[in-house]
Amino acid sequence: MSDSLLTHVHVVSCVGVDTEYSHLPHFLAHYRSLGVPVRNMHITLNTDDANSPNLQRAEALLDEHGVAAPTIWIAPYTSESMWARRRAVQQGQVPADHWVISADVDELHEYPAPLADFLEHCDARRVNCVQGVFIDRLAPDGHLVPVREDEPIQATFPIQADVQCRIAQQGENHNWHGTVKLMAMKGSILPTRGGHHPEDGPEPIRYLYGRQLAAFPYIGQAWFRFLIPLRVHHFKWTGSMADTLRRRLATPGVSVAGAEYGQKLLDYIETHGRIRPKDVAIRSPSWLTDRFWRQRTAGLSALNALHWYAGRSRGVAGRLKKRFSR
């Protein structure tokens, strides 16, 4: 795929302007730097106050960048409604054979190669769905500080960590499936609520790793997650996080999984006032991290195939044992 074919790449997102406006300048700068044309950025702006000053600020910022007029959604936020709207935008704006970058406003994607080269790699292998792992970004010593507009967000939150799997872990209503995220998929593939996995549909899902990333046996372990060469840098752990959690937990329509997971995070923050580095796994990037990303993704596909054949062999052995023990 030449750089000119990045015209077939789109970003679909939603911004809660009253709590997430400060992320928006960084979001726009990041995806423009990846080569996504501003005319292919399809943004929904959400607030429950039609007169919110941040709504006007967000509209002005998008216009300044040349982004098409956003969809305005005036209502209390719920995950179910937001993802339904994002699916509708995708279906209405993105051709089936184009690529969609699915990213929340606090998520900045890291691909192991220039975006055009990476998507060309996927097209050559008929891959239509790419997932990555969350890399939680923290301020020094885990303090929950505001997002600043006058410095790169990566500088404000320099620590790369695994917070979700260490603090929230799994629960009665949430599991490792919520710790991975759809990053890129064809326009014909729609995200489920939460944006972690694709919906079932008429088109077969062809994963980069051969299966859902969350289905790999060690996906809950930091050492395995840090080896995945596709990352969603998650700038969630900010000064507004606690207020955002309280607001969403109090909104009717919050999902059962979201309520359980969100309450765990809120309880932790109210207890400690920050994300204590000793409670999480810290990632130390190196120049070798993505040097062999093609081999690493091929290795994950091979691991998936081995797992599939092992499961099939166990099934055949079980049936034979049952048959000859009669």
C-alpha positions in Angstrom: 0.0 0.0 0.0 1.5 3.3 -1.0 1.1 6.4 1.1 -1.5 7.7 -1.4 -3.7 4.7 -0.4 -3.9 6.1 3.1 -6.8 7.9 1.6 -8.6 4.6 2.3 -8.0 4.8 6.0 -10.5 6.4 8.4 -10.7 7.2 12.1 -13.9 6.8 14.0 -14.2 8.1 17.6 -16.3 9.8 20.2 -15.3 12.6 22.6 -17.1 13.4 25.9 -16.3 17.1 25.7 -17.0 17.9 29.3 -14.4 15.4 30.6 -12.1 14.6 27.6 -11.7 17.8 25.7 -8.1 18.2 26.8 -7.3 14.9 25.0 -8.6 16.1 21.7 -5.7 18.2 20.5 -3.3 15.3 21.2 -5.6 12.8 19.5 -5.9 14.8 16.3 -2.1 15.5 16.2 -1.3 11.8 16.7 -3.6 10.3 14.0 -2.6 13.1 11.5 1.0 12.1 12.2 0.2 8.5 11.2 -1.0 9.8 7.9 -4.8 9.6 8.3 -6.4 12.4 6.2 -8.4 14.8 8.3 -11.4 14.4 5.9 -11.5 10.8 6.9 -11.8 11.5 10.7 -15.4 10.9 11.8 -15.9 12.4 15.2 -18.9 12.4 17.5 -19.0 15.0 20.2 -21.0 14.1 23.4 -22.4 16.2 26.2 -25.6 16.3 28.2 -25.6 20.1 28.1 -26.3 21.6 24.7 -24.8 24.9 25.9 -21.5 23.4 27.1 -18.6 25.8 26.4 -16.4 22.7 25.6 -18.8 21.7 22.9 -18.1 25.0 21.1 -14.4 24.7 21.8 -14.3 21.1 20.3 -16.3 22.2 17.2 -13.9 25.1 16.7 -10.8 22.8 17.1 -12.1 20.3 14.6 -12.8 23.1 12.1 -9.3 24.5 12.7 -7.8 21.1 11.7 -10.1 20.7 8.7 -12.1 17.8 10.1 -15.6 17.4 8.7 -18.5 18.7 10.8 -18.9 16.3 13.7 -22.0 14.4 14.8 -23.4 16.1 17.9 -24.9 13.8 20.6 -26.7 15.6 23.4 -27.5 13.0 26.1 -26.0 11.3 29.1 -23.2 9.0 28.1 -23.6 5.3 28.1 -21.3 2.8 26.5 -24.1 1.0 24.7 -25.4 4.2 23.1 -21.9 5.4 22.2 -20.9 2.2 20.4 -24.2 2.0 18.6 -23.6 5.5 17.3 -20.0 4.7 16.3 -21.2 1.6 14.3 -23.8 3.8 12.6 -21.2 6.4 11.6 -18.9 3.6 10.3 -21.7 2.1 8.2 -22.6 5.5 6.8 -19.2 6.9 6.2 -16.7 4.1 5.5 -16.7 1.8 2.4 -16.5 -1.9 3.2 -13.1 -2.3 1.7 -11.5 0.7 3.5 -9.7 0.5 6.8 -11.1 1.8 10.0 -8.9 2.9 12.9 -11.1 2.5 16.0 -9.8 4.7 18.9 -11.3 6.4 21.9 -10.0 9.9 22.4 -7.7 8.8 25.2 -6.2 6.0 23.0 -3.1 6.6 20.8 -2.2 3.6 18.7 1.3 2.4 18.1 1.9 0.3 15.0 5.2 -1.6 14.5 5.8 0.0 11.1 4.5 3.1 9.1 0.8 2.7 9.0 0.7 2.3 5.2 3.3 -0.5 5.3 1.6 -2.3 8.2 -1.8 -2.3 6.5 -0.2 -3.4 3.2 1.2 -6.4 5.2 -2.3 -7.1 6.5 -3.9 -6.9 3.0 -1.3 -9.2 1.5 -2.4 -11.8 4.1 -6.1 -11.1 3.8 -6.2 -10.0 7.4 -9.3 -7.9 8.1 -9.1 -7.4 11.9 -6.2 -6.2 14.1 -6.2 -6.1 17.9 -3.7 -4.8 20.3 -3.0 -4.6 24.0 -3.5 -1.6 26.3 -0.4 0.0 27.5 -1.5 2.2 30.5 0.3 5.6 30.6 1.1 7.1 34.0 2.5 10.3 35.3 5.7 10.1 37.4 5.0 8.2 40.6 1.5 7.3 39.3 0.0 10.7 40.3 -3.3 11.5 38.6 -2.5 14.9 36.9 -4.4 16.9 34.3 -3.7 16.5 30.6 -1.7 19.6 29.4 -2.2 21.2 26.1 1.2 22.9 26.1 3.3 19.7 26.1 3.1 16.3 24.4 0.8 14.0 26.3 3.5 11.3 26.2 5.8 13.6 28.2 3.1 14.3 30.8 2.5 10.5 31.2 5.9 8.9 30.4 5.5 5.6 32.4 4.3 2.6 30.4 2.6 0.0 32.5 0.0 -2.7 32.8 -2.5 -1.4 35.3 -5.7 -3.1 34.2 -4.5 -6.7 34.6 -2.8 -6.0 37.9 -5.4 -3.9 39.7 -8.7 -4.9 38.2 -7.7 -8.4 37.2 -10.8 -10.5 36.3 -14.2 -10.5 38.0 -17.6 -12.0 38.0 -18.7 -9.8 35.0 -15.4 -8.8 33.3 -12.4 -10.7 32.1 -9.2 -10.5 30.0 -11.4 -9.7 26.9 -11.7 -6.1 28.2 -7.9 -5.7 28.3 -7.4 -5.8 24.5 -8.7 -3.4 21.9 -9.7 -3.4 18.2 -7.2 -1.2 16.4 -7.8 -1.6 12.7 -10.4 -3.4 10.8 -12.1 -3.3 7.4 -15.1 -1.1 7.1 -17.3 -4.2 6.8 -16.3 -5.4 10.3 -18.1 -3.7 13.1 -17.0 -3.4 16.8 -19.0 -4.8 19.7 -19.8 -2.6 22.7 -16.5 -1.6 24.3 -14.6 -1.9 21.0 -12.6 -4.9 22.2 -13.8 -7.4 19.6 -15.6 -7.6 16.3 -19.3 -8.4 15.9 -20.3 -11.6 14.3 -21.4 -11.0 10.8 -21.6 -12.4 7.3 -17.9 -11.8 6.6 -15.4 -14.2 8.2 -13.1 -12.5 10.7 -9.5 -13.0 9.7 -7.4 -12.0 12.7 -3.7 -10.9 12.4 -2.7 -13.6 15.0 -5.1 -16.3 13.8 -7.6 -15.9 16.7 -8.8 -13.3 19.2 -5.9 -11.9 21.1 -7.8 -12.3 24.4 -8.0 -16.1 23.8 -4.2 -16.6 24.1 -3.4 -18.4 27.4 -1.0 -15.8 28.8 -2.8 -12.6 27.8 -3.3 -11.7 31.5 0.5 -11.8 32.1 2.5 -8.6 31.7 5.5 -10.3 30.1 3.3 -11.7 27.3 1.4 -8.4 26.8 4.6 -6.4 26.5 5.8 -8.7 23.7 2.7 -7.9 21.5 3.9 -5.4 18.8 0.6 -3.6 18.5 -0.2 -1.3 21.4 -3.0 1.1 22.5 -1.4 3.7 24.7 -4.1 4.5 27.2 -4.1 8.0 28.7 -6.9 7.2 31.0 -5.1 7.7 34.3 -5.5 11.5 34.6 -6.6 14.1 37.1 -10.2 13.8 35.8 -10.4 10.0 36.0 -12.1 9.7 39.4 -14.8 12.3 38.6 -15.4 10.6 35.2 -15.8 7.2 36.9 -18.3 8.5 39.4 -20.3 10.2 36.7 -20.5 7.1 34.5 -21.2 4.7 37.4 -24.1 6.9 38.4 -25.6 7.1 34.9 -28.5 4.7 34.2 -27.6 2.2 31.6 -24.1 1.5 32.7 -23.2 -2.1 31.7 -22.8 -4.7 34.4 -19.2 -5.3 33.4 -18.5 -1.6 33.3 -20.0 -1.1 36.7 -17.9 -3.9 38.3 -14.7 -2.9 36.6 -15.2 0.9 37.2 -16.0 0.4 40.8 -12.8 -1.5 41.4 -10.7 1.3 39.8 -12.6 4.0 41.8 -12.2 2.1 45.1 -8.4 1.8 44.4 -8.0 5.5 43.6 -10.1 6.6 46.6 -7.9 4.5 48.8 -4.5 5.4 47.4 -5.0 8.7 45.6 -2.8 7.5 42.7 -1.6 4.4 40.8 1.2 3.1 43.0 4.0 1.9 40.7 4.7 -1.1 43.1 1.1 -2.3 42.4 1.6 -2.5 38.6 4.0 -3.9 36.0 6.3 -1.4 34.3 7.3 -1.8 30.7 10.8 -0.8 29.6 10.8 -0.2 25.8 14.1 -1.0 24.0 15.3 -0.8 20.4 14.6 -4.5 20.0 11.0 -4.2 20.9 9.6 -4.2 17.4 12.6 -5.0 15.2 11.2 -8.4 14.4 7.5 -7.7 14.5 6.7 -9.8 11.4 8.3 -12.8 13.0 6.6 -12.1 16.3 3.1 -11.9 14.7 3.9 -15.0 12.7 4.9 -16.8 15.9 1.6 -15.9 17.5 -0.2 -17.3 14.5 1.9 -20.5 14.8 1.1 -20.7 18.5 -2.6 -20.4 17.7 -2.3 -23.2 15.1 -0.5 -25.4 17.6 -3.2 -24.8 20.2 -5.9 -25.6 17.7 -4.3 -28.9 16.6 -3.6 -29.9 20.2 -7.2 -29.3 21.1 -8.4 -31.3 18.1 -6.0 -34.2 18.9 -7.4 -34.3 22.5 -10.9 -34.4 21.1 -10.1 -37.2 18.8 -8.3 -39.2 21.5 -11.2 -38.7 23.8 -13.7 -40.0 21.3 -11.5 -43.0 20.5 -11.1 -43.9 24.1 -14.8 -43.7 24.7 -15.5 -45.9 21.7 -13.1 -48.6 22.5 -13.9 -48.7 26.2 -17.4 -49.8 25.6 
